[in-house]
């Protein structure tokens, strides 16, 4: 499907959608939204790219293997951040007692490890959405 | 101001009901999916009116975006008519 209008509009708007997704993810502890909403926005921007161009172009930007790796890496990142609390001598996912700096409430750098957790989970949700789409589009051809 | 908000909410809910009925009545599945996307978009505004902006963002991204794309991908694999 060769449509110059759809391709140009998606080429222009995909970076802005991605920036908005990262904004929702990184401001998860301050404003409405968080890892799930921002990850869904990120994933749908990538799906828009793969739909407007060919599936091969989408695979060049983010292959199926890479999105599966990011998906498993996000879950592992969550567990690793939780284990930091156990290493510090308190419970699983301990925030302040685990040694994370708290910062000033209401500013961007605050809330300890919440921003790190949200970043990992947001990337996991985004790659989950993309992997779902790739699996459905590729069908039986993929192992 | 309050009466205008009430009128807006009534219009949104009316549009929501019309969309929900027409999704079930439409025989063409591609049209049904597009009406369902419009339903999700109106639902996002309704969540915002109910003072749940968190759910509104999620509804706009998941309901109007990802669900529509996945259903259209399913149609491209199967038949368009019911």
Backbone of each chain as ProteinMPNN parsed JSONL, in Angstrom:
{"seq_chain_A": "XXXXXXXXXXXXXXXXXXXXXXXXXXXXXXXXXXXXXXXXXXXXXXXXXXXXXXXXXXXXXXXXXXXXXXXXXXXXXXXXXXXXXXXXXXXXXXXXXXXXXXXXXXXXXXXXXXXXXXXXXXXXXXXXXXXXXXXXXXXXXXX", "coords_chain_A": {"N_chain_A": [[0.856, -1.19, 0.0], [0.969, 1.901, -1.158], [0.958, 4.933, -0.058], [1.389, 8.255, -0.132], [0.542, 10.321, 1.5], [-0.307, 9.207, 3.935], [2.09, 8.058, 4.709], [3.83, 10.3, 4.992], [2.525, 11.778, 6.991], [2.544, 9.979, 9.141], [5.268, 9.69, 9.404], [5.957, 12.218, 10.308], [4.46, 12.456, 12.689], [5.007, 10.326, 14.391], [7.482, 10.606, 15.983], [6.64, 12.649, 17.784], [4.529, 11.42, 19.118], [5.951, 9.431, 20.397], [7.581, 10.946, 22.11], [5.614, 12.029, 23.724], [4.672, 9.692, 24.921], [6.943, 8.922, 26.425], [6.982, 11.117, 28.092], [4.611, 10.743, 29.579], [5.312, 8.376, 30.868], [7.643, 9.058, 32.383], [6.716, 11.055, 34.022], [5.176, 9.673, 35.772], [4.858, 9.567, 38.551], [3.977, 12.04, 39.213], [1.95, 13.274, 37.598], [-1.32, 12.433, 36.184], [-1.557, 9.158, 34.751], [0.966, 6.782, 33.803], [3.069, 3.915, 33.928], [1.589, 2.012, 32.444], [-0.231, 3.463, 30.78], [1.522, 5.211, 29.39], [3.224, 3.334, 28.214], [1.449, 2.046, 26.515], [0.894, 4.128, 24.73], [3.439, 4.494, 23.617], [3.822, 1.956, 22.415], [1.71, 1.911, 20.568], [2.509, 3.944, 18.873], [4.678, 2.803, 17.595], [3.368, 0.71, 16.314], [1.796, 2.165, 14.568], [3.784, 3.157, 12.894], [4.687, 0.731, 11.746], [2.397, 0.004, 10.396], [1.902, 2.085, 8.577], [4.178, 2.121, 6.99], [5.899, -0.65, 5.462], [5.745, -3.981, 6.886], [8.268, -4.952, 6.964], [9.866, -2.679, 7.144], [9.165, -1.835, 9.719], [10.215, -3.998, 11.101], [12.865, -3.514, 10.64], [13.312, -1.238, 12.202], [12.541, -2.108, 14.769], [12.975, -5.202, 15.715], [11.331, -8.435, 15.892], [12.613, -10.137, 17.66], [14.07, -8.33, 19.247], [12.017, -6.879, 20.493], [10.857, -8.874, 22.021], [13.003, -9.35, 23.713], [13.181, -6.879, 25.093], [10.783, -6.991, 26.401], [11.038, -9.18, 28.207], [13.22, -8.167, 29.556], [12.192, -5.914, 30.867], [10.555, -6.999, 32.882], [12.515, -8.363, 34.327], [14.051, -6.217, 35.174], [12.322, -4.984, 36.982], [12.249, -6.936, 39.01], [14.946, -6.937, 39.735], [15.265, -4.33, 40.767], [13.619, -4.618, 42.942], [15.069, -6.43, 44.414], [17.154, -4.911, 45.337], [16.28, -3.677, 47.651], [16.16, -5.875, 49.39], [18.855, -6.486, 49.46], [19.779, -4.269, 50.82], [18.923, -4.806, 53.322], [16.308, -4.589, 54.138], [12.821, -5.011, 53.265], [11.363, -6.554, 50.257], [11.294, -4.498, 47.36], [11.739, -2.17, 48.827], [11.724, 1.295, 49.349], [12.616, 4.009, 50.417], [14.045, 3.118, 52.652], [15.627, 1.364, 51.35], [17.717, 2.748, 50.339], [17.401, 4.547, 48.273], [17.524, 7.85, 46.921], [15.34, 10.452, 48.033], [14.552, 13.074, 47.229], [12.915, 16.221, 46.356], [9.513, 16.6, 47.129], [7.09, 16.719, 44.536], [8.709, 17.624, 42.537], [10.519, 16.654, 39.514], [12.625, 14.818, 39.917], [12.057, 12.827, 42.209], [10.568, 10.758, 44.753], [12.153, 8.502, 44.901], [12.776, 5.287, 43.764], [10.64, 5.069, 42.112], [10.362, 6.285, 39.609], [12.271, 4.895, 38.134], [11.24, 2.272, 38.21], [8.836, 2.743, 36.852], [9.806, 3.437, 34.35], [10.988, 1.018, 33.438], [8.742, -0.705, 33.484], [7.074, 0.634, 31.712], [8.458, 0.4, 29.261], [8.247, -2.337, 29.058], [5.478, -2.737, 28.758], [5.075, -1.388, 26.34], [6.616, -2.92, 24.545], [5.263, -5.291, 24.826], [2.781, -4.724, 23.638], [3.66, -4.264, 21.018], [4.776, -6.771, 20.39], [2.513, -8.362, 20.51], [1.097, -7.347, 18.317], [2.898, -7.942, 16.216], [2.937, -10.74, 16.358], [0.305, -11.303, 15.666], [0.095, -10.256, 13.08], [2.124, -11.526, 11.632], [1.361, -14.178, 11.749], [1.159, -17.593, 10.858], [3.654, -17.806, 9.831], [5.726, -17.206, 11.465], [7.739, -19.009, 13.544]], "CA_chain_A": [[0.0, 0.0, 0.0], [1.85, 3.05, -1.306], [0.198, 6.164, 0.086], [2.396, 9.249, 0.282], [-0.001, 11.174, 2.561], [-0.247, 8.46, 5.201], [3.499, 7.875, 5.091], [4.427, 11.55, 5.472], [1.921, 12.167, 8.268], [3.032, 9.105, 10.211], [6.694, 9.981, 9.617], [6.068, 13.436, 11.116], [3.801, 12.422, 13.994], [5.486, 9.248, 15.26], [8.372, 11.076, 17.05], [5.922, 13.394, 18.808], [3.788, 10.447, 19.931], [6.919, 8.749, 21.26], [7.974, 11.879, 23.17], [4.487, 12.106, 24.66], [4.676, 8.454, 25.698], [7.996, 8.993, 27.438], [6.566, 12.123, 29.083], [3.645, 10.132, 30.503], [6.006, 7.376, 31.686], [8.595, 9.633, 33.329], [5.98, 11.846, 35.004], [4.172, 8.78, 36.335], [4.644, 9.798, 39.978], [3.531, 13.412, 39.442], [0.721, 13.594, 36.876], [-2.073, 11.235, 35.808], [-0.866, 8.288, 33.819], [2.03, 6.021, 34.412], [3.753, 2.982, 33.042], [0.69, 1.32, 31.507], [-0.734, 4.396, 29.766], [2.617, 5.654, 28.544], [3.686, 2.214, 27.411], [0.488, 1.814, 25.431], [1.103, 5.175, 23.732], [4.688, 4.157, 22.92], [3.625, 0.79, 21.555], [0.848, 2.2, 19.417], [3.26, 4.741, 17.899], [5.476, 1.871, 16.785], [2.432, -0.016, 15.449], [1.44, 3.11, 13.501], [4.9, 3.158, 11.936], [4.714, -0.535, 11.012], [1.228, -0.069, 9.528], [1.993, 3.057, 7.498], [5.183, 1.575, 6.095], [5.737, -2.099, 5.409], [6.13, -4.687, 8.105], [9.732, -5.114, 6.947], [10.433, -1.44, 7.674], [9.007, -1.895, 11.163], [11.163, -4.968, 11.638], [14.198, -2.913, 10.632], [13.411, -0.348, 13.354], [12.446, -2.873, 16.023], [12.665, -6.553, 15.257], [10.534, -9.255, 16.805], [13.504, -10.652, 18.709], [14.406, -7.234, 20.159], [10.867, -6.528, 21.323], [10.734, -9.931, 23.035], [14.069, -9.139, 24.7], [12.813, -5.743, 25.95], [9.66, -7.42, 27.241], [11.551, -9.953, 29.337], [14.115, -7.316, 30.316], [11.427, -5.04, 31.748], [10.157, -7.757, 34.068], [13.716, -8.626, 35.112], [14.441, -4.933, 35.774], [11.459, -4.807, 38.146], [12.692, -7.854, 40.071], [16.264, -6.497, 40.204], [15.075, -3.17, 41.638], [13.072, -5.099, 44.197], [16.103, -7.129, 45.184], [18.028, -3.912, 45.965], [15.789, -3.513, 49.014], [16.586, -7.032, 50.191], [20.301, -6.361, 49.652], [20.027, -3.237, 51.818], [18.584, -5.324, 54.637], [14.875, -4.471, 54.441], [11.974, -5.904, 52.485], [11.334, -6.496, 48.802], [10.811, -3.227, 46.821], [11.84, -1.086, 49.804], [12.079, 2.497, 48.592], [13.503, 4.935, 51.142], [14.961, 2.349, 53.493], [16.527, 0.626, 50.48], [18.852, 3.574, 49.977], [17.168, 5.419, 47.131], [17.326, 9.247, 47.341], [13.933, 10.814, 47.948], [14.348, 14.297, 46.474], [11.899, 17.163, 46.822], [8.203, 16.191, 46.631], [6.506, 17.59, 43.537], [9.628, 17.837, 41.423], [10.644, 15.479, 38.648], [13.487, 13.839, 40.573], [11.536, 12.582, 43.555], [9.899, 9.461, 44.851], [13.067, 7.377, 44.964], [12.938, 4.41, 42.605], [9.376, 4.932, 41.395], [10.576, 6.646, 38.209], [13.002, 3.794, 37.488], [10.289, 1.167, 38.03], [7.882, 3.105, 35.809], [10.483, 3.37, 33.049], [11.087, -0.379, 33.037], [7.423, -1.286, 33.197], [6.547, 1.256, 30.503], [9.086, -0.258, 28.109], [7.71, -3.7, 28.957], [4.122, -2.669, 28.193], [5.193, -1.006, 24.933], [7.074, -4.049, 23.731], [4.212, -6.306, 24.825], [1.811, -4.343, 22.609], [4.268, -4.471, 19.701], [4.906, -8.202, 20.151], [1.155, -8.84, 20.234], [0.777, -6.969, 16.934], [3.745, -8.713, 15.307], [2.485, -12.131, 16.357], [-0.97, -11.41, 14.964], [0.275, -9.942, 11.663], [2.958, -12.521, 10.975], [0.562, -15.391, 11.612], [1.783, -18.9, 11.004], [4.977, -17.834, 9.231], [6.747, -17.096, 12.523], [7.85, -20.312, 14.228]], "C_chain_A": [[0.892, 1.239, 0.0], [1.03, 4.315, -1.227], [1.11, 7.227, 0.675], [1.877, 10.074, 1.453], [0.118, 10.471, 3.915], [1.195, 8.323, 5.665], [4.102, 9.155, 5.65], [3.859, 11.933, 6.835], [2.429, 11.278, 9.393], [4.511, 9.357, 10.472], [6.868, 11.222, 10.481], [5.562, 13.202, 12.532], [4.332, 11.336, 14.919], [6.49, 9.736, 16.315], [7.657, 11.835, 18.163], [5.122, 12.462, 19.71], [4.732, 9.738, 20.891], [7.358, 9.651, 22.41], [6.859, 11.998, 24.202], [4.393, 10.85, 25.525], [5.73, 8.467, 26.778], [7.668, 10.033, 28.506], [5.593, 11.517, 30.089], [4.355, 9.149, 31.426], [6.844, 8.052, 32.776], [7.922, 10.548, 34.345], [4.942, 10.993, 35.729], [3.882, 9.039, 37.796], [4.13, 11.197, 40.255], [2.152, 13.682, 38.849], [-0.058, 12.31, 36.611], [-1.373, 10.45, 34.709], [0.255, 7.583, 34.534], [2.59, 5.045, 33.415], [2.8, 2.381, 32.02], [0.215, 2.251, 30.408], [0.381, 4.819, 28.812], [3.163, 4.546, 27.669], [2.753, 1.909, 26.27], [0.637, 2.862, 24.34], [2.366, 4.892, 22.919], [4.488, 3.013, 21.936], [2.755, 1.108, 20.358], [1.543, 3.122, 18.414], [4.094, 3.829, 17.0], [4.584, 1.071, 15.844], [2.009, 0.874, 14.282], [2.531, 3.16, 12.448], [4.885, 1.892, 11.088], [3.51, -0.659, 10.083], [1.377, 0.87, 8.338], [3.05, 2.633, 6.493], [4.958, 0.067, 6.043], [6.064, -2.7, 6.766], [7.642, -4.867, 8.155], [10.418, -3.862, 7.484], [10.326, -1.394, 9.199], [9.979, -2.873, 11.803], [12.576, -4.421, 11.628], [14.372, -2.007, 11.851], [13.442, -1.135, 14.655], [12.027, -4.286, 15.655], [11.884, -7.308, 16.321], [11.372, -9.746, 17.986], [13.816, -9.561, 19.738], [13.23, -6.896, 21.062], [10.616, -7.598, 22.369], [11.779, -9.763, 24.131], [13.721, -7.996, 25.647], [11.702, -6.153, 26.907], [10.154, -8.209, 28.452], [12.484, -9.113, 30.206], [13.39, -6.38, 31.264], [11.004, -5.741, 33.022], [11.362, -8.038, 34.959], [14.196, -7.377, 35.836], [13.623, -4.657, 37.026], [11.937, -5.668, 39.305], [14.04, -7.41, 40.628], [16.139, -5.3, 41.14], [14.457, -3.581, 42.968], [14.125, -5.747, 45.07], [17.083, -6.156, 45.836], [17.608, -3.698, 47.412], [16.212, -4.642, 49.918], [18.078, -6.956, 50.47], [20.623, -5.334, 50.726], [19.588, -3.671, 53.212], [17.138, -5.153, 55.026], [14.09, -5.347, 53.47], [12.127, -5.737, 50.991], [10.698, -5.175, 48.366], [10.819, -2.118, 47.864], [12.374, 0.157, 49.12], [13.073, 3.376, 49.342], [14.514, 4.18, 51.994], [15.921, 1.519, 52.65], [17.688, 1.459, 49.992], [18.637, 4.462, 48.781], [16.954, 6.849, 47.62], [15.906, 9.709, 47.074], [13.707, 12.059, 47.104], [13.254, 15.158, 47.071], [10.542, 16.724, 46.268], [7.638, 17.206, 45.646], [7.432, 17.905, 42.385], [9.825, 16.537, 40.657], [11.491, 14.398, 39.292], [13.007, 13.704, 42.005], [10.927, 11.192, 43.568], [10.833, 8.28, 44.797], [13.103, 6.59, 43.672], [11.664, 4.298, 41.78], [9.558, 5.243, 39.909], [11.308, 5.53, 37.466], [12.079, 2.612, 37.214], [9.332, 1.475, 36.89], [8.516, 3.05, 34.429], [10.565, 1.93, 32.556], [9.757, -0.978, 32.663], [6.819, -0.677, 31.948], [7.14, 0.637, 29.253], [8.543, -1.665, 27.937], [6.312, -3.682, 28.334], [4.179, -2.335, 26.708], [5.606, -2.188, 24.08], [6.066, -5.185, 23.746], [3.18, -6.011, 23.752], [2.372, -4.615, 21.22], [4.371, -5.958, 19.384], [3.558, -8.838, 19.834], [0.796, -8.574, 18.777], [1.593, -7.783, 15.939], [3.268, -10.155, 15.218], [1.223, -12.282, 15.544], [-0.78, -11.21, 13.474], [1.077, -11.035, 10.961], [2.234, -13.845, 10.822], [1.383, -16.649, 11.776], [3.213, -18.91, 10.515], [6.065, -17.794, 10.301], [6.662, -18.3, 13.431], [6.61, -20.661, 14.962]], "O_chain_A": [[1.492, 1.586, 1.017], [0.457, 4.738, -2.231], [1.549, 7.126, 1.821], [2.658, 10.489, 2.31], [0.577, 11.052, 4.899], [1.493, 8.452, 6.852], [4.804, 9.121, 6.661], [4.594, 12.356, 7.726], [2.715, 11.767, 10.486], [4.97, 9.256, 11.61], [7.795, 11.296, 11.288], [6.164, 13.694, 13.487], [4.124, 11.418, 16.129], [6.374, 9.32, 17.468], [8.003, 11.699, 19.336], [5.04, 12.679, 20.919], [4.383, 9.471, 22.041], [7.494, 9.194, 23.546], [7.119, 12.062, 25.404], [4.076, 10.928, 26.711], [5.467, 8.076, 27.915], [8.021, 9.868, 29.674], [5.716, 11.737, 31.294], [4.053, 9.082, 32.618], [6.771, 7.674, 33.945], [8.48, 10.799, 35.413], [3.95, 11.513, 36.24], [2.774, 8.763, 38.256], [3.866, 11.531, 41.41], [1.286, 14.251, 39.514], [0.476, 11.216, 36.792], [-0.688, 11.014, 33.856], [0.464, 7.771, 35.732], [2.595, 5.298, 32.211], [3.157, 2.25, 30.85], [0.246, 1.888, 29.232], [0.215, 4.792, 27.592], [3.526, 4.779, 26.516], [3.194, 1.553, 25.178], [0.523, 2.544, 23.156], [2.373, 5.03, 21.696], [4.92, 3.079, 20.785], [3.02, 0.636, 19.253], [1.212, 3.095, 17.229], [4.2, 4.058, 15.795], [4.975, 0.779, 14.714], [1.878, 0.406, 13.151], [2.245, 3.2, 11.251], [5.046, 1.952, 9.869], [3.589, -1.362, 9.076], [1.023, 0.509, 7.215], [2.853, 2.766, 5.285], [3.941, -0.431, 6.526], [6.582, -2.033, 7.662], [8.234, -4.927, 9.233], [11.422, -3.953, 8.19], [11.258, -0.974, 9.886], [10.501, -2.631, 12.89], [13.4, -4.786, 12.468], [15.437, -1.995, 12.469], [14.26, -0.868, 15.534], [10.868, -4.535, 15.325], [11.788, -6.889, 17.475], [10.923, -9.769, 19.132], [13.828, -9.819, 20.942], [13.409, -6.654, 22.256], [10.208, -7.284, 23.487], [11.507, -9.993, 25.309], [13.931, -8.104, 26.855], [11.671, -5.732, 28.063], [9.743, -7.946, 29.582], [12.55, -9.298, 31.421], [13.897, -6.074, 32.343], [11.077, -5.17, 34.111], [11.266, -7.968, 36.184], [14.687, -7.45, 36.963], [14.151, -4.157, 38.019], [12.025, -5.202, 40.441], [14.271, -7.486, 41.835], [16.806, -5.239, 42.173], [14.733, -2.971, 44.001], [14.094, -5.638, 46.295], [17.773, -6.524, 46.786], [18.451, -3.554, 48.297], [16.581, -4.42, 51.071], [18.533, -7.308, 51.558], [21.6, -5.48, 51.46], [19.857, -2.969, 54.187], [16.756, -5.529, 56.134], [14.626, -6.309, 52.919], [12.9, -4.908, 50.511], [9.681, -4.765, 48.927], [9.989, -1.211, 47.798], [13.363, 0.091, 48.391], [14.236, 3.477, 48.952], [15.687, 4.547, 52.056], [16.922, 1.02, 53.165], [18.566, 0.944, 49.299], [19.586, 5.082, 48.302], [16.275, 7.056, 48.626], [15.33, 9.406, 46.03], [12.752, 12.099, 46.329], [12.73, 14.869, 48.147], [10.42, 16.498, 45.065], [7.697, 18.412, 45.888], [6.984, 18.405, 41.354], [9.373, 15.472, 41.075], [11.151, 13.216, 39.24], [13.497, 14.388, 42.903], [10.791, 10.541, 42.532], [10.372, 7.147, 44.659], [13.415, 7.132, 42.612], [11.612, 3.509, 40.837], [8.992, 4.565, 39.051], [11.005, 5.25, 36.306], [12.119, 2.019, 36.136], [9.037, 0.612, 36.063], [7.869, 2.669, 33.454], [10.253, 1.646, 31.399], [9.639, -1.675, 31.655], [6.129, -1.365, 31.194], [6.422, 0.372, 28.288], [8.391, -2.142, 26.812], [6.0, -4.513, 27.481], [3.442, -2.908, 25.907], [5.026, -2.436, 23.023], [6.003, -5.965, 22.796], [2.744, -6.913, 23.036], [1.671, -5.128, 20.347], [4.093, -6.375, 18.26], [3.466, -9.738, 18.998], [0.265, -9.444, 18.086], [1.06, -8.262, 14.939], [3.203, -10.726, 14.13], [1.063, -13.26, 14.813], [-1.409, -11.901, 12.674], [0.758, -11.424, 9.837], [2.473, -14.566, 9.854], [2.193, -16.771, 12.695], [3.934, -19.883, 10.734], [7.178, -18.276, 10.09], [5.616, -18.571, 14.019], [6.54, -21.719, 15.587]]}, "seq_chain_B": "XXXXXXXXXXXXXXXXXXXXXXXXXXXXXXXXXXXXXXXXXXXXXXXXXXXXXXXXXXXXXXXXXXXXXXXXXXXXXXXXXX", "coords_chain_B": {"N_chain_B": [[-22.794, 27.629, 33.906], [-22.692, 25.133, 35.083], [-24.963, 24.007, 33.984], [-24.275, 23.859, 31.328], [-22.221, 21.993, 31.364], [-23.693, 19.797, 32.179], [-25.367, 19.458, 29.956], [-23.436, 18.808, 28.036], [-22.502, 16.382, 29.103], [-24.822, 14.849, 28.893], [-25.142, 14.764, 26.108], [-22.824, 13.377, 25.415], [-23.27, 10.901, 26.652], [-25.547, 10.105, 25.286], [-24.541, 9.841, 22.678], [-22.795, 7.783, 23.202], [-24.527, 5.652, 23.803], [-25.848, 5.392, 21.364], [-23.692, 4.662, 19.729], [-22.984, 2.205, 20.93], [-25.246, 0.637, 20.434], [-25.285, 0.646, 17.637], [-22.903, -0.632, 17.012], [-23.494, -3.261, 17.658], [-25.513, -3.701, 15.817], [-24.474, -3.396, 13.264], [-23.637, -5.012, 10.215], [-21.384, -5.131, 8.625], [-18.095, -5.811, 9.389], [-15.803, -4.217, 9.465], [-16.805, -1.618, 9.513], [-18.088, -1.793, 11.959], [-15.916, -1.995, 13.679], [-14.756, 0.521, 13.386], [-16.769, 2.16, 14.365], [-16.674, 1.248, 16.945], [-14.206, 2.229, 17.74], [-14.809, 4.95, 17.789], [-16.645, 4.877, 19.869], [-14.896, 4.224, 21.981], [-13.37, 6.538, 22.065], [-15.252, 8.5, 22.808], [-15.846, 7.428, 25.237], [-13.481, 7.839, 26.588], [-13.554, 10.62, 26.916], [-15.734, 10.74, 28.591], [-14.735, 9.445, 30.86], [-12.874, 11.384, 31.579], [-14.652, 13.422, 32.261], [-15.735, 12.243, 34.479], [-13.789, 12.691, 36.273], [-11.497, 11.046, 36.196], [-8.687, 11.071, 35.072], [-6.529, 9.42, 34.66], [-7.558, 6.908, 33.87], [-8.727, 7.836, 31.59], [-6.623, 8.478, 29.842], [-5.563, 5.922, 29.489], [-7.742, 4.634, 28.332], [-8.004, 6.034, 25.927], [-5.626, 5.338, 24.691], [-5.49, 2.496, 24.723], [-8.153, 1.57, 24.15], [-9.069, 3.09, 21.887], [-6.848, 2.976, 20.291], [-4.993, 0.567, 20.339], [-6.73, -1.656, 20.483], [-8.373, -1.276, 18.235], [-6.466, -1.492, 16.177], [-5.603, -4.144, 16.527], [-7.963, -5.55, 16.06], [-8.461, -4.85, 13.399], [-6.248, -6.004, 12.223], [-6.921, -8.641, 12.712], [-9.171, -8.837, 11.059], [-7.973, -8.55, 8.574], [-6.825, -11.002, 8.4], [-8.959, -12.714, 8.32], [-12.433, -12.991, 7.308], [-14.388, -10.202, 6.012], [-17.108, -9.827, 6.139], [-19.889, -10.599, 8.273]], "CA_chain_B": [[-21.645, 26.756, 33.645], [-23.041, 23.766, 35.473], [-25.965, 23.479, 33.062], [-23.588, 23.513, 30.078], [-21.537, 20.715, 31.592], [-24.712, 18.743, 32.193], [-25.784, 19.214, 28.57], [-22.33, 18.093, 27.383], [-22.488, 14.994, 29.575], [-25.979, 14.161, 28.322], [-24.851, 14.496, 24.692], [-21.812, 12.322, 25.343], [-23.873, 9.606, 26.998], [-26.451, 9.744, 24.187], [-23.697, 9.352, 21.593], [-22.252, 6.496, 23.65], [-25.564, 4.623, 23.659], [-26.067, 5.191, 19.929], [-22.548, 3.895, 19.234], [-23.021, 0.837, 21.447], [-26.297, -0.116, 19.738], [-24.963, 0.466, 16.227], [-21.859, -1.651, 16.886], [-24.136, -4.579, 17.671], [-26.439, -3.857, 14.687], [-23.809, -3.319, 11.967], [-23.26, -6.321, 9.687], [-20.015, -5.023, 8.123], [-17.26, -5.843, 10.595], [-14.863, -3.088, 9.466], [-17.56, -0.459, 10.01], [-18.326, -1.991, 13.385], [-14.68, -1.694, 14.414], [-14.539, 1.974, 13.402], [-17.736, 2.716, 15.324], [-16.186, 0.887, 18.278], [-13.149, 3.188, 18.062], [-15.483, 6.193, 18.181], [-17.175, 4.597, 21.205], [-13.808, 4.317, 22.957], [-12.96, 7.936, 22.165], [-16.249, 9.182, 23.628], [-15.717, 6.882, 26.596], [-12.339, 8.527, 27.207], [-14.015, 11.943, 27.361], [-16.619, 10.523, 29.743], [-13.863, 9.204, 32.023], [-12.333, 12.682, 31.975], [-15.72, 14.149, 32.95], [-15.914, 11.603, 35.784], [-12.591, 13.019, 37.038], [-10.543, 9.941, 36.233], [-7.836, 11.3, 33.892], [-5.648, 8.265, 34.474], [-8.285, 5.933, 33.06], [-9.013, 8.45, 30.289], [-5.443, 8.294, 28.987], [-5.455, 4.51, 29.148], [-8.829, 4.284, 27.418], [-7.709, 6.595, 24.614], [-4.514, 4.615, 24.063], [-5.798, 1.075, 24.535], [-9.449, 1.33, 23.509], [-9.175, 3.657, 20.548], [-5.673, 2.708, 19.484], [-4.458, -0.783, 20.183], [-7.809, -2.603, 20.211], [-8.772, -1.102, 16.844], [-5.436, -2.044, 15.304], [-5.582, -5.6, 16.627], [-9.156, -6.089, 15.414], [-8.293, -4.703, 11.958], [-5.297, -7.05, 11.836], [-7.678, -9.893, 12.687], [-10.019, -8.843, 9.86], [-7.14, -8.79, 7.4], [-6.527, -12.434, 8.338], [-10.191, -13.504, 8.151], [-13.397, -12.387, 6.389], [-14.877, -8.901, 6.44], [-18.538, -9.897, 6.436], [-20.232, -11.435, 9.413]], "C_chain_B": [[-21.992, 25.31, 33.975], [-24.009, 23.167, 34.463], [-25.331, 23.107, 31.729], [-22.853, 22.192, 30.215], [-22.521, 19.556, 31.591], [-25.167, 18.401, 30.78], [-24.709, 18.441, 27.815], [-22.313, 16.628, 27.798], [-23.643, 14.21, 28.98], [-25.729, 13.8, 26.856], [-23.844, 13.365, 24.544], [-22.424, 10.96, 25.619], [-24.82, 9.144, 25.902], [-25.655, 9.162, 23.023], [-23.128, 7.979, 21.928], [-23.263, 5.378, 23.438], [-25.816, 4.321, 22.186], [-24.933, 4.357, 19.333], [-22.637, 2.445, 19.669], [-24.08, 0.017, 20.727], [-25.891, -0.378, 18.294], [-23.793, -0.484, 16.01], [-22.487, -3.025, 16.814], [-24.983, -4.791, 16.422], [-25.726, -3.937, 13.346], [-23.377, -4.702, 11.506], [-21.822, -6.3, 9.168], [-19.054, -4.883, 9.307], [-16.273, -4.692, 10.636], [-15.56, -1.819, 9.957], [-17.802, -0.582, 11.503], [-17.09, -1.647, 14.205], [-14.453, -0.192, 14.495], [-15.529, 2.65, 14.341], [-17.285, 2.412, 16.753], [-15.052, 1.806, 18.713], [-13.749, 4.524, 18.481], [-16.086, 6.062, 19.568], [-16.094, 4.76, 22.265], [-13.362, 5.76, 23.153], [-13.941, 8.725, 23.034], [-16.147, 8.715, 25.074], [-14.547, 7.532, 27.331], [-12.743, 9.906, 27.711], [-14.924, 11.803, 28.577], [-15.814, 10.23, 30.999], [-13.27, 10.512, 32.518], [-13.39, 13.487, 32.728], [-15.994, 13.563, 34.325], [-14.702, 11.797, 36.689], [-11.697, 11.816, 37.262], [-9.603, 10.083, 35.044], [-6.875, 10.151, 33.613], [-6.297, 7.234, 33.556], [-8.551, 6.505, 31.674], [-7.842, 8.269, 29.332], [-5.346, 6.839, 28.539], [-6.531, 4.106, 28.147], [-8.544, 4.808, 26.011], [-6.602, 5.817, 23.921], [-4.892, 3.181, 23.752], [-7.078, 0.911, 23.72], [-9.506, 1.834, 22.089], [-7.985, 3.298, 19.679], [-5.403, 1.242, 19.265], [-5.555, -1.78, 19.83], [-8.251, -2.519, 18.753], [-7.761, -1.734, 15.897], [-5.446, -3.561, 15.335], [-6.802, -6.204, 15.933], [-9.051, -5.967, 13.895], [-7.287, -5.726, 11.437], [-5.992, -8.4, 11.783], [-8.555, -9.978, 11.442], [-9.187, -9.105, 8.617], [-6.74, -10.255, 7.289], [-7.78, -13.257, 8.019], [-11.111, -12.773, 7.178], [-13.868, -11.049, 6.938], [-16.35, -8.958, 6.802], [-18.784, -10.838, 7.596], [-20.766, -12.787, 8.932]], "O_chain_B": [[-21.632, 24.387, 33.245], [-23.913, 21.99, 34.116], [-25.772, 22.167, 31.067], [-22.859, 21.369, 29.299], [-22.231, 18.477, 31.075], [-25.335, 17.231, 30.433], [-25.017, 17.531, 27.046], [-22.134, 15.74, 26.965], [-23.483, 13.049, 28.603], [-26.05, 12.698, 26.41], [-23.979, 12.506, 23.672], [-22.143, 9.987, 24.92], [-24.904, 7.951, 25.609], [-26.025, 8.137, 22.452], [-22.994, 7.121, 21.056], [-22.919, 4.298, 22.959], [-25.978, 3.165, 21.795], [-25.176, 3.456, 18.53], [-22.392, 1.543, 18.867], [-23.862, -1.158, 20.434], [-26.111, -1.47, 17.771], [-23.686, -1.089, 14.943], [-22.074, -3.863, 16.013], [-25.167, -5.931, 15.995], [-26.277, -4.474, 12.386], [-22.822, -5.478, 12.284], [-21.115, -7.304, 9.25], [-19.178, -3.966, 10.118], [-15.926, -4.222, 11.72], [-14.986, -1.041, 10.718], [-17.731, 0.407, 12.232], [-17.196, -1.079, 15.292], [-14.016, 0.322, 15.524], [-15.176, 3.603, 15.035], [-17.489, 3.218, 17.66], [-14.93, 2.134, 19.893], [-13.263, 5.162, 19.416], [-16.053, 7.005, 20.358], [-16.33, 5.356, 23.316], [-13.017, 6.165, 24.263], [-13.533, 9.515, 23.886], [-16.334, 9.493, 26.01], [-14.606, 7.749, 28.541], [-12.332, 10.322, 28.794], [-14.895, 12.636, 29.482], [-16.157, 10.703, 32.082], [-13.169, 10.737, 33.724], [-13.079, 14.157, 33.713], [-16.427, 14.271, 35.234], [-14.589, 11.16, 37.736], [-11.2, 11.588, 38.365], [-9.696, 9.304, 34.095], [-6.461, 9.937, 32.473], [-5.685, 6.751, 32.603], [-8.599, 5.763, 30.693], [-8.033, 7.949, 28.158], [-5.083, 6.552, 27.371], [-6.272, 3.332, 27.225], [-8.805, 4.123, 25.022], [-6.63, 5.651, 22.702], [-4.646, 2.697, 22.647], [-7.091, 0.197, 22.716], [-9.931, 1.116, 21.184], [-8.092, 3.311, 18.453], [-5.559, 0.724, 18.159], [-5.354, -2.651, 18.983], [-8.478, -3.541, 18.106], [-8.129, -2.42, 14.943], [-5.312, -4.204, 14.294], [-6.696, -7.249, 15.291], [-9.491, -6.86, 13.171], [-7.452, -6.256, 10.338], [-5.694, -9.218, 10.913], [-8.68, -11.042, 10.835], [-9.634, -9.801, 7.705], [-6.358, -10.711, 6.211], [-7.675, -14.371, 7.505], [-10.642, -12.024, 6.322], [-13.773, -10.777, 8.135], [-16.801, -8.219, 7.678], [-17.999, -11.747, 7.866], [-21.113, -13.64, 9.748]]}, "name": "protein", "num_of_chains": 2, "seq": "XXXXXXXXXXXXXXXXXXXXXXXXXXXXXXXXXXXXXXXXXXXXXXXXXXXXXXXXXXXXXXXXXXXXXXXXXXXXXXXXXXXXXXXXXXXXXXXXXXXXXXXXXXXXXXXXXXXXXXXXXXXXXXXXXXXXXXXXXXXXXXXXXXXXXXXXXXXXXXXXXXXXXXXXXXXXXXXXXXXXXXXXXXXXXXXXXXXXXXXXXXXXXXXXXXXXXXXXXXXXXXXXX"}
